[in-house]
Amino acid sequence: MQVLSSLKSAKIRHSDCQVVRRRGRTYVICKSNPRFKAVQGRPGKKKSF
């Protein structure tokens, strides 16, 4: 999975790509060609016990 600064270029790669937002991150999902997966966003805060 690639970490990209711009997901607009990742969306143009394939017609089956979907841009999805989950838990503050933006993902590009492509079921027909999984190598086009991408993620954008910072990791969340880690819980310390």
Distance bins in CASP14 RR format, pairs under 12 A and 6 or more apart:
PFRMAT RR
TARGET T0000
AUTHOR 0000-0000-0000
RMODE 2
METHOD distances of the structure
MODEL  1
1 10 0 0 0 0 0 1 0 0 0 0 0
1 25 0 0 0 0 0 1 0 0 0 0 0
1 27 0 0 0 0 1 0 0 0 0 0 0
1 28 0 0 0 0 1 0 0 0 0 0 0
1 29 0 0 0 0 0 1 0 0 0 0 0
1 30 0 0 0 0 0 1 0 0 0 0 0
1 34 0 0 0 0 1 0 0 0 0 0 0
1 35 0 0 0 0 1 0 0 0 0 0 0
1 36 0 0 0 0 1 0 0 0 0 0 0
1 37 1 0 1 0 0 0 0 0 0 0 0
1 38 1 0 0 1 0 0 0 0 0 0 0
1 39 1 0 1 0 0 0 0 0 0 0 0
1 40 0 0 0 0 0 1 0 0 0 0 0
2 9 0 0 0 0 0 1 0 0 0 0 0
2 10 1 0 0 1 0 0 0 0 0 0 0
2 13 0 0 0 0 0 1 0 0 0 0 0
2 27 0 0 0 0 0 1 0 0 0 0 0
2 28 0 0 0 0 1 0 0 0 0 0 0
2 30 0 0 0 0 0 1 0 0 0 0 0
2 34 0 0 0 0 0 1 0 0 0 0 0
2 35 0 0 0 0 1 0 0 0 0 0 0
2 36 0 0 0 0 1 0 0 0 0 0 0
2 37 1 0 0 1 0 0 0 0 0 0 0
2 38 1 0 1 0 0 0 0 0 0 0 0
2 39 1 0 0 1 0 0 0 0 0 0 0
2 40 0 0 0 0 1 0 0 0 0 0 0
3 10 0 0 0 0 0 1 0 0 0 0 0
3 25 0 0 0 0 0 1 0 0 0 0 0
3 26 0 0 0 0 0 1 0 0 0 0 0
3 27 0 0 0 0 0 1 0 0 0 0 0
3 28 0 0 0 0 0 1 0 0 0 0 0
3 37 0 0 0 0 0 1 0 0 0 0 0
3 38 1 0 0 1 0 0 0 0 0 0 0
3 39 1 0 1 0 0 0 0 0 0 0 0
3 40 1 0 0 1 0 0 0 0 0 0 0
3 41 1 0 0 1 0 0 0 0 0 0 0
3 42 0 0 0 0 0 1 0 0 0 0 0
3 43 0 0 0 0 0 1 0 0 0 0 0
4 10 1 0 1 0 0 0 0 0 0 0 0
4 11 0 0 0 0 0 1 0 0 0 0 0
4 12 0 0 0 0 0 1 0 0 0 0 0
4 13 0 0 0 0 0 1 0 0 0 0 0
4 19 0 0 0 0 0 1 0 0 0 0 0
4 25 0 0 0 0 0 1 0 0 0 0 0
4 26 0 0 0 0 1 0 0 0 0 0 0
4 27 0 0 0 0 0 1 0 0 0 0 0
4 28 0 0 0 0 1 0 0 0 0 0 0
4 36 0 0 0 0 0 1 0 0 0 0 0
4 37 0 0 0 0 0 1 0 0 0 0 0
4 38 1 0 1 0 0 0 0 0 0 0 0
4 39 1 0 0 1 0 0 0 0 0 0 0
4 40 1 0 1 0 0 0 0 0 0 0 0
4 41 0 0 0 0 1 0 0 0 0 0 0
5 26 0 0 0 0 0 1 0 0 0 0 0
5 38 0 0 0 0 0 1 0 0 0 0 0
5 39 0 0 0 0 0 1 0 0 0 0 0
5 40 1 0 0 1 0 0 0 0 0 0 0
5 41 0 0 0 0 1 0 0 0 0 0 0
6 12 0 0 0 0 0 1 0 0 0 0 0
6 19 0 0 0 0 0 1 0 0 0 0 0
6 26 0 0 0 0 0 1 0 0 0 0 0
6 28 0 0 0 0 0 1 0 0 0 0 0
6 38 0 0 0 0 1 0 0 0 0 0 0
6 40 0 0 0 0 1 0 0 0 0 0 0
6 41 0 0 0 0 0 1 0 0 0 0 0
7 13 0 0 0 0 0 1 0 0 0 0 0
7 17 0 0 0 0 1 0 0 0 0 0 0
7 18 0 0 0 0 0 1 0 0 0 0 0
7 19 1 0 0 1 0 0 0 0 0 0 0
7 20 0 0 0 0 0 1 0 0 0 0 0
7 21 0 0 0 0 0 1 0 0 0 0 0
7 25 0 0 0 0 0 1 0 0 0 0 0
7 26 1 0 1 0 0 0 0 0 0 0 0
7 27 0 0 0 0 1 0 0 0 0 0 0
7 28 1 0 1 0 0 0 0 0 0 0 0
7 29 0 0 0 0 0 1 0 0 0 0 0
7 36 0 0 0 0 0 1 0 0 0 0 0
7 37 0 0 0 0 0 1 0 0 0 0 0
7 38 1 0 0 1 0 0 0 0 0 0 0
7 39 0 0 0 0 1 0 0 0 0 0 0
7 40 1 0 1 0 0 0 0 0 0 0 0
7 41 0 0 0 0 1 0 0 0 0 0 0
8 17 0 0 0 0 0 1 0 0 0 0 0
8 19 0 0 0 0 1 0 0 0 0 0 0
8 26 0 0 0 0 0 1 0 0 0 0 0
8 28 0 0 0 0 1 0 0 0 0 0 0
8 38 0 0 0 0 0 1 0 0 0 0 0
8 40 0 0 0 0 0 1 0 0 0 0 0
9 17 0 0 0 0 0 1 0 0 0 0 0
9 19 0 0 0 0 0 1 0 0 0 0 0
9 28 0 0 0 0 1 0 0 0 0 0 0
9 36 0 0 0 0 0 1 0 0 0 0 0
9 38 0 0 0 0 1 0 0 0 0 0 0
9 40 0 0 0 0 0 1 0 0 0 0 0
10 17 1 0 0 1 0 0 0 0 0 0 0
10 18 0 0 0 0 0 1 0 0 0 0 0
10 19 0 0 0 0 1 0 0 0 0 0 0
10 20 0 0 0 0 0 1 0 0 0 0 0
10 26 0 0 0 0 1 0 0 0 0 0 0
10 27 0 0 0 0 1 0 0 0 0 0 0
10 28 1 0 1 0 0 0 0 0 0 0 0
10 29 0 0 0 0 0 1 0 0 0 0 0
10 30 0 0 0 0 1 0 0 0 0 0 0
10 33 0 0 0 0 0 1 0 0 0 0 0
10 35 0 0 0 0 0 1 0 0 0 0 0
10 36 1 0 0 1 0 0 0 0 0 0 0
10 37 0 0 0 0 1 0 0 0 0 0 0
10 38 1 0 1 0 0 0 0 0 0 0 0
10 39 0 0 0 0 1 0 0 0 0 0 0
10 40 0 0 0 0 1 0 0 0 0 0 0
11 17 1 0 1 0 0 0 0 0 0 0 0
11 18 0 0 0 0 1 0 0 0 0 0 0
11 19 1 0 1 0 0 0 0 0 0 0 0
11 20 0 0 0 0 0 1 0 0 0 0 0
11 26 0 0 0 0 0 1 0 0 0 0 0
11 27 0 0 0 0 0 1 0 0 0 0 0
11 28 1 0 0 1 0 0 0 0 0 0 0
11 29 0 0 0 0 0 1 0 0 0 0 0
11 30 0 0 0 0 1 0 0 0 0 0 0
11 36 0 0 0 0 1 0 0 0 0 0 0
11 38 0 0 0 0 1 0 0 0 0 0 0
11 40 0 0 0 0 0 1 0 0 0 0 0
12 19 0 0 0 0 0 1 0 0 0 0 0
12 28 0 0 0 0 0 1 0 0 0 0 0
12 30 0 0 0 0 0 1 0 0 0 0 0
12 36 0 0 0 0 0 1 0 0 0 0 0
12 38 0 0 0 0 0 1 0 0 0 0 0
13 19 0 0 0 0 0 1 0 0 0 0 0
13 28 0 0 0 0 1 0 0 0 0 0 0
13 29 0 0 0 0 0 1 0 0 0 0 0
13 30 1 0 0 1 0 0 0 0 0 0 0
13 32 0 0 0 0 0 1 0 0 0 0 0
13 33 0 0 0 0 1 0 0 0 0 0 0
13 35 0 0 0 0 1 0 0 0 0 0 0
13 36 1 0 1 0 0 0 0 0 0 0 0
13 37 0 0 0 0 0 1 0 0 0 0 0
13 38 0 0 0 0 1 0 0 0 0 0 0
14 28 0 0 0 0 1 0 0 0 0 0 0
14 29 0 0 0 0 0 1 0 0 0 0 0
14 30 1 0 1 0 0 0 0 0 0 0 0
14 31 0 0 0 0 0 1 0 0 0 0 0
14 32 1 0 0 1 0 0 0 0 0 0 0
14 33 1 0 1 0 0 0 0 0 0 0 0
14 34 0 0 0 0 0 1 0 0 0 0 0
14 35 0 0 0 0 1 0 0 0 0 0 0
14 36 1 0 1 0 0 0 0 0 0 0 0
14 37 0 0 0 0 0 1 0 0 0 0 0
14 38 0 0 0 0 0 1 0 0 0 0 0
15 30 0 0 0 0 1 0 0 0 0 0 0
15 31 0 0 0 0 0 1 0 0 0 0 0
15 32 0 0 0 0 1 0 0 0 0 0 0
15 33 0 0 0 0 0 1 0 0 0 0 0
15 36 0 0 0 0 0 1 0 0 0 0 0
16 28 0 0 0 0 0 1 0 0 0 0 0
16 29 0 0 0 0 1 0 0 0 0 0 0
16 30 1 0 1 0 0 0 0 0 0 0 0
16 31 1 0 0 1 0 0 0 0 0 0 0
16 32 1 0 1 0 0 0 0 0 0 0 0
16 33 1 0 0 1 0 0 0 0 0 0 0
16 34 0 0 0 0 0 1 0 0 0 0 0
16 36 0 0 0 0 1 0 0 0 0 0 0
16 37 0 0 0 0 0 1 0 0 0 0 0
17 27 0 0 0 0 0 1 0 0 0 0 0
17 28 1 0 1 0 0 0 0 0 0 0 0
17 29 1 0 0 1 0 0 0 0 0 0 0
17 30 1 0 1 0 0 0 0 0 0 0 0
17 31 0 0 0 0 1 0 0 0 0 0 0
17 32 0 0 0 0 1 0 0 0 0 0 0
17 33 0 0 0 0 1 0 0 0 0 0 0
17 34 0 0 0 0 0 1 0 0 0 0 0
17 35 0 0 0 0 0 1 0 0 0 0 0
17 36 1 0 1 0 0 0 0 0 0 0 0
17 37 0 0 0 0 1 0 0 0 0 0 0
17 38 0 0 0 0 1 0 0 0 0 0 0
18 26 0 0 0 0 0 1 0 0 0 0 0
18 27 0 0 0 0 1 0 0 0 0 0 0
18 28 1 0 0 1 0 0 0 0 0 0 0
18 29 1 0 1 0 0 0 0 0 0 0 0
18 30 1 0 0 1 0 0 0 0 0 0 0
18 31 0 0 0 0 1 0 0 0 0 0 0
18 32 0 0 0 0 0 1 0 0 0 0 0
18 36 0 0 0 0 0 1 0 0 0 0 0
18 37 0 0 0 0 0 1 0 0 0 0 0
18 38 0 0 0 0 0 1 0 0 0 0 0
19 25 0 0 0 0 0 1 0 0 0 0 0
19 26 1 0 0 1 0 0 0 0 0 0 0
19 27 1 0 0 1 0 0 0 0 0 0 0
19 28 1 0 1 0 0 0 0 0 0 0 0
19 29 0 0 0 0 1 0 0 0 0 0 0
19 30 0 0 0 0 0 1 0 0 0 0 0
19 36 0 0 0 0 0 1 0 0 0 0 0
19 37 0 0 0 0 0 1 0 0 0 0 0
19 38 0 0 0 0 1 0 0 0 0 0 0
19 39 0 0 0 0 0 1 0 0 0 0 0
19 40 0 0 0 0 1 0 0 0 0 0 0
20 26 1 0 0 1 0 0 0 0 0 0 0
20 27 1 0 1 0 0 0 0 0 0 0 0
20 28 1 0 0 1 0 0 0 0 0 0 0
20 29 1 0 1 0 0 0 0 0 0 0 0
20 30 0 0 0 0 0 1 0 0 0 0 0
20 31 0 0 0 0 0 1 0 0 0 0 0
20 37 0 0 0 0 0 1 0 0 0 0 0
20 38 0 0 0 0 0 1 0 0 0 0 0
20 39 0 0 0 0 0 1 0 0 0 0 0
20 40 0 0 0 0 0 1 0 0 0 0 0
21 27 1 0 0 1 0 0 0 0 0 0 0
21 28 0 0 0 0 0 1 0 0 0 0 0
21 29 0 0 0 0 0 1 0 0 0 0 0
21 39 0 0 0 0 0 1 0 0 0 0 0
21 40 0 0 0 0 1 0 0 0 0 0 0
21 41 0 0 0 0 0 1 0 0 0 0 0
22 28 0 0 0 0 0 1 0 0 0 0 0
22 29 0 0 0 0 1 0 0 0 0 0 0
22 39 0 0 0 0 1 0 0 0 0 0 0
22 40 0 0 0 0 0 1 0 0 0 0 0
22 41 0 0 0 0 0 1 0 0 0 0 0
23 39 0 0 0 0 0 1 0 0 0 0 0
23 41 0 0 0 0 1 0 0 0 0 0 0
23 42 0 0 0 0 0 1 0 0 0 0 0
23 43 0 0 0 0 1 0 0 0 0 0 0
23 44 0 0 0 0 1 0 0 0 0 0 0
23 45 0 0 0 0 0 1 0 0 0 0 0
24 39 0 0 0 0 0 1 0 0 0 0 0
24 40 0 0 0 0 1 0 0 0 0 0 0
24 41 1 0 0 1 0 0 0 0 0 0 0
24 42 0 0 0 0 1 0 0 0 0 0 0
24 43 0 0 0 0 0 1 0 0 0 0 0
24 44 0 0 0 0 1 0 0 0 0 0 0
25 38 0 0 0 0 0 1 0 0 0 0 0
25 39 1 0 1 0 0 0 0 0 0 0 0
25 40 1 0 0 1 0 0 0 0 0 0 0
25 41 1 0 1 0 0 0 0 0 0 0 0
25 42 1 0 0 1 0 0 0 0 0 0 0
25 43 0 0 0 0 1 0 0 0 0 0 0
25 44 0 0 0 0 1 0 0 0 0 0 0
26 37 0 0 0 0 0 1 0 0 0 0 0
26 38 0 0 0 0 1 0 0 0 0 0 0
26 39 1 0 0 1 0 0 0 0 0 0 0
26 40 1 0 1 0 0 0 0 0 0 0 0
26 41 1 0 0 1 0 0 0 0 0 0 0
26 42 0 0 0 0 0 1 0 0 0 0 0
27 36 0 0 0 0 0 1 0 0 0 0 0
27 37 1 0 0 1 0 0 0 0 0 0 0
27 38 1 0 0 1 0 0 0 0 0 0 0
27 39 1 0 1 0 0 0 0 0 0 0 0
27 40 1 0 0 1 0 0 0 0 0 0 0
27 41 0 0 0 0 1 0 0 0 0 0 0
28 34 0 0 0 0 0 1 0 0 0 0 0
28 35 0 0 0 0 0 1 0 0 0 0 0
28 36 1 0 0 1 0 0 0 0 0 0 0
28 37 1 0 0 1 0 0 0 0 0 0 0
28 38 1 0 1 0 0 0 0 0 0 0 0
28 39 1 0 0 1 0 0 0 0 0 0 0
28 40 0 0 0 0 1 0 0 0 0 0 0
29 35 0 0 0 0 0 1 0 0 0 0 0
29 36 0 0 0 0 1 0 0 0 0 0 0
29 37 1 0 0 1 0 0 0 0 0 0 0
29 38 0 0 0 0 1 0 0 0 0 0 0
29 39 0 0 0 0 1 0 0 0 0 0 0
30 36 1 0 1 0 0 0 0 0 0 0 0
30 37 1 0 0 1 0 0 0 0 0 0 0
30 38 0 0 0 0 1 0 0 0 0 0 0
31 37 0 0 0 0 1 0 0 0 0 0 0
END
